[in-house]
């Protein structure tokens, strides 16, 4: 059966972000089961899920209670749209999410994915400004190597050159500024002195701040490897937006629902955005759901008067089963104190990852926070030698995947701006799982050392 599945996959299933050589391989993984922090292939082999699926399986695999919530909703009401009507699952999920959201992020627009959430926020920002009589506010700022999705608007915000190149021209009026990689506040200075903040001011001055609709940023940026901003960075983003009447959008498709040890990543930095996009962790991957949290005054502006309307929608937005799953998932995260688990174990994860730097000369840096980390690689740290393009390709396509498969680790080698290994385990991972994961990472890095120091 497994051989047939691989053959049928090659012939009939179009993969996502997967090179042809991987898809055509006889060793193409076929994952058939999940339990807790582990997944199992068709040969019965166990793997630690070091990426929580795709940064999403926060509650862990194999939860019968969440499956039961989905089945119960299917039996009662499998589908009904939130167009000119509503249903209990969507209302209750929206209420639960807004109760957890910071400040007056009191309105939720549901969609089915992170890309759709970002696309919706782009459209909402433009329509909001138009309702304010500021039709000229059509431009956006995002950051280099940021990932905001794959639909055309979201891809326009995405700052990864390789993802954008095949699909140009993209949305006009999107400007990318430096991210926070290596950003440090000078002695006696403040976050306002950071070049990555000054670059935003320069774009606004050049283009005219009155023409900008929104700034999009992840609290901790995924692209370029778990970039944690310096203190005060988010306060400066908020100040710039307030000064010029620009909306601040926190893209929390990865950060939200516990990844950083908080319900929402902006809580870690003490800033209130105008909109917040979410997806993955809202259902822990048990059903497709995304959304945009919107500050109440903004929503009231767009919906003011009898003809008030957000001229946007999707068939699956607020789907009964997906929103019922979200309720079950979020309620379990809360009742089982899963975020407390992240906060309790995150220091151990950080210390242990940092301890892997010294014994591995191929490790350049470890970055991250909570249960969200990147390990950046180089040829030799002691001599300062970076990887050649050929070395990077061999590591990403051969050495790291082979080593991961050998030890039973599923995670992501990443080439967005550097050669990296990303780690994002399920939020239920306890000390024992973390130590098992760290042992596997240690073994994988040993293979990287052997290759770069042949």
N, C-alpha and C positions, 0 to 999 in steps of 0.2 A: 504493500500500500504506500509506503513512504517513497519508493522509487517512482511510482505512478504519480504521486503528488508533485514531486519535483518536475517530472516531465510535463504534467499538466500546467504547472506554474510557468514553466518556460514557454509553453505554447499559448497560454490563454490569459495569464495574469500580468498586467503591466505594473512593474514595481515603482516605488517612490524613492528618489534619491539613491539609486543603486546602480553601480556600474554593471555593464553587460557581463563582464567576466565573472563577477560574483553570482549573478542570477543564473548563469549557465553552468555553474559548478555543481559537480555531483555531491559536494559537501554543503550545499545550501541548507542552512538550518530550517527545520520544520518543528516549530514549537507547538506542543499539544496540550500543555497543562501548566497551571500556576498555583502556588501555595505559599502564602506569606511573602517572604523576600526571595523566593526561588521560582524558577521556571524549569520545565522539563521538555526534552525533545522527543521525537518519535522513536528514538532508541532507548528511552528511559533514562538518559543522562541528565543529571541535575546541574543547574547553573545558578549562581548568585546573580540577581538582577541589579547590577550596579548602576543602572540608569533609570530605574523605576519605569520601565517601558520606554517612553520618551519624555522623561521628567514628569510623569503624570500619575503613576500608580502609588499615590501617597499612602493609602490605607492598606496596601498589600494585595496580593493575588488570592483568589479563591474564597471570597467572602460570600457565604450563603445568604446572609441577611440582606445584602445589597441585591443579589440575584432575586431573592424573594420579593423585594420591594418592586423590582421591575416587572416580575410576573404578575403580581397583584394589580399593578397599574394597567398592564396589558389586558387583563381580564375585565377590568372595570371600564376603562376608556383608553383604547390603544392610540387614538389620534384625534386631535381637535386643534385647529389653529388659534392663535391669539390675534386674529384679524376680526375686529368688530364683535368679539366675544372673548371669553376667557375660560379657564378651567382651574380647579383647585390646585393641581400639582404645580403649575407655573406661578400662581399667586403665592403659594406657601413657600416655594423655593426662593422667589424674589424677596419675600419678607425675611426669611432666614438669612440670606446673604447680606441684605442691607443692615440687619441687626448687628452683623459682625464687622461691617465696613466702617472705616473711620469717618468722622465728621458728618457732613450732610450728603454723602453719597447714598441717596435714598431711593434712586430709581434704577431699574435694571432693564436693559434691552437684551433679550436672549437670542443667540444664534447657535451654530453647531460646531464652531471651531475657533481657534485663535486667530487665524487669518481673517475670518469673517468678522470677528470682534474688532480687529484693527481697522478693517475696511469700514465697518459701521461707525467707528469713532471718527474716522476721516470725514465721512459724509455728515455726521452729526455736527462736527465743528464748523463745517462750511455752512450748513443750514442755520445753525445758531447765529452765526455772524450776519448772515443774510437777513434773518428776522430782526436783527438789531439795526438794520439799515447800513451794514458795512460789507457790501458785496465784494469789495476789493480784497477782503481777507481770504485768500485762497492758497497761500503758501504754507509750507511746513518745514520744520527742522527735525532731523534725526541724527544719529551718530554713526561714525565709521564702524563697520563690521557689526552693526546691530542687526538682529534678525527680527522682523516684524510680521513675516508671513509670505505667502506665495501668490495671493490674488493680486491683480495689477496695481491697485492702490497700495496695499500692504507691501508689495514687492518694491514699489517706488520708495517707500520709507526704509526698506531693508538696505543696509550698507555693505553687504557682502558682494564684491564685484563679480565673482563667479556665478552667483545666483541671478544677477541682473542681466549679465551680458547677452544671453540668448534671446531676450524678450524686448529689447529696446525698439523704439523709444518708449519710455515709461511716462508716468504722470509728470507734467511740468510743474515747476515751482517747489521742488523738494531739494533742500540743501543739507548736506552732511557735514558735520563738524567733528573734531577729534573726540574720541571717547576718553575714559579716565585711566587708561593703561599708563602706569608709571606716574600718574599725577600726584604731586606732593605739594603741600602748602609751604611756601618759603618762610624762613624764620622771621617772626614779627609780622607776617602777612596774614591773609585770610583767604577763604575759598574764592573770593572775588578776583584774586591775583592769579588764579590758575589759568594757564593758556587755553585749556578746553572751555572755560567760561568766557574768557575774552574773545575767543573765536565766535561764540554765539552773538556777542555784542557787535562784532565786526560785520557779520552777515546781516544783522538787523539794520545797522547803520547804512550799509551799502544798498540794501534792497528796499529799505523803508519799513520800519516796524509795523506801520499801519496796514501792511499788505499780508501779514502773517496770521494764520488761523490758530496754529497749535505747535507745541514742541512735544515730541514723543521720546520717551526714554524708559528703559527698564531700571528698576531700583538697583539690581545687580545684573549687569549685562552678560548674556550668555555668549554671543559671538565674540571671539577673541579671548574667551576663557575666563568666565566667572569674575568679572571686573567689579570689585567692591569700591565705590567712590569714596574719596576722602571726606572727612567731617565738614559739613557746611555746603557741600556741593549741591545737594537737593534744595537747601534753603536759598541758594543763589538762583537755581532754576525757577523757584517759586517767585522770588523777588523780580526777576526779569519779566516773567509773564504778567505779574501784577502791574509792573511799571508801564507795560506797553499794551495791556488789554488782550494778551495772547492766552489761549487755553493751555494748561499743563496736563498732559496725558501720561499716566503711568501704565506702561505695558507690562502687565503681571501675568501673562499667560503661563510663564514658568514660576515666577516668584510667589504667586498667591497660594493660599490654603496650606500654609505651613512649611514651605520649602526653606524659608529663612528662620523658622521658629516663631513666626507671627502669622496671623490670618492673612495679612497683606504686607508685602515688602516695604511699602512706604512707612508703615508703622515703625520700622527699625530706624528710619531716618527722620521721623517726626514732621512730616510734611503732608499737607492735604492737597491732592491733585483735583483737577476739575472733572476728569474722567479717569476710569481705570478699566483696562481690558483684562479679562480672565478667560480661562478654558480648562486646561489639562486637569489640575488637581481638584476642580469643582466636582467631578464625578469619579476621580481616581481612575479614569480610563474605562469605567464600566459602561459608559454610554457617551456618545458624542454631544458635548455641550460647551458653549462659550457664551460670552456676554460682555456688555459694557455697563459699568456702574457710572451713573451721571449725577452730579450735584443737583439737588432739588431746584435751585433757582434757574439753572440752565434748562432743565426739563420743562419747568413752568413757562419759560420764555418761548420755547418751540411749540408748546401746546396751548398757548394763550388764545382765548377766543374760541368761538364755535367751530372755526375752520382750522384750528391748530392741528398740525399733523407732522410727524416725522416721515418723510416720503421714502420709506425704505422698509424692506421686510423679506422674509424667507419662509418657505413652506414648513421647514422643520424648526423654526425659531420658537422656543418655549414648548418643545415637544413634551407631551405628558409623561412618557416613559423616561426621557432624559432628565426632566426636572424632578420626577419622583426619585430617581437614582441619586441626583444631587442632594436631595433632602436626606436620604438614608446615609450617604457617604459623609456629609458634613456633620450630621448628628452623631455618627460614630466617631469621627475625628474628635469631636468635642467631648462626648461622654467617656471616651477611653483615654482622654488626656494625651493624645498623640503629639500635640505641639509641645507639651511638657517633656515628652520623651526626646524630642529634637533638642530642646534647650539643655536638657540634662546631659546628653551624649555628644553634642556638637563640640564642646571643648576637647574631649578625648579624640574625636575624629580629626580635629585640626592639629592637635599636638602630634598625633601619630603620623599624619601625612607630612608635617614639617620634618619629623624625624627621619623620613625616608629620603630627604634631600641629600644629606651628607654622605651616606653610603652608595649613592647612585650618581656617578659623574655625568650621566646623560640628562639629569633633571636640572633644568634652569631655574624654575620657580614653581611654587604651589600657591594658588590663589583661591579665595572663596570664603564662604561663611555658611552657617547652618548645616544643611545636608546638600550642599551645592559647591563643588570644587572642580578646578582644572589643574592638571599637572603639565606644565610646558616643558618640552624636551629640547636639547641641543646636542651637538656632537661631543663636546667636552667642556664642562663648566670650569675646570681649573685653568685651562688655557684660553677660555673665552671663545672657543671655536664653535660657530653655528653650524647647523646641518646644511649640507648641499641640497639642491633640489632632488637629486637622485636618492640621497640618503633619506630624505623626508618621505618620498614615495615608497621606498622599500619598507620603512618603518610602518607607514600607514596601511599599506596594502598587503604586507607579508608578515613582518616580524611581530607587530602588536596583535593582529587578529589570530595568528597561529599560537602565540603565547597565551592569549585569553582563552582560546578554545581548549588548550592543554590543561589549564588550571580550573576551567569551569566558571569563567567570568564573562558576563555580558555587560559591556559598556560601549563607549563611543570614542574611537580615535578620531580626532578632529583636525582639519587642515585650514580652518578659517583664520588666516593671518599668521599662523604658526602651527607647529606640530605638537598636538596636545592629546592628553587622555582625560576625558570628562568623567566625573563621578557624581551621581545623584541618586542615592539608594532610596527605597521606600521609607517613609517617615516612621514606620513601625520598627525599623531596624534597631535592635538593642545592642548592648555592648558585645555580646557574643557574635552577632552577625557582622558588626562593624569590624571586629578583630579578624574574622574569617575573610571579609572583603579586603582588609589591609594586607593580609598575608598573600592573597592572590595578586594584589597590585604590586607588592614587593617582588614577587616572582616575575611578573610581566616586565617590570623595570630592569630586572637583572638581565632579561633577554635583550632589552634595548641597549644596555651597557655593552653586552657581548658583541652586538652588531656594530655599534659606533666605535668600539675599541679593538677591532680585529687586528 
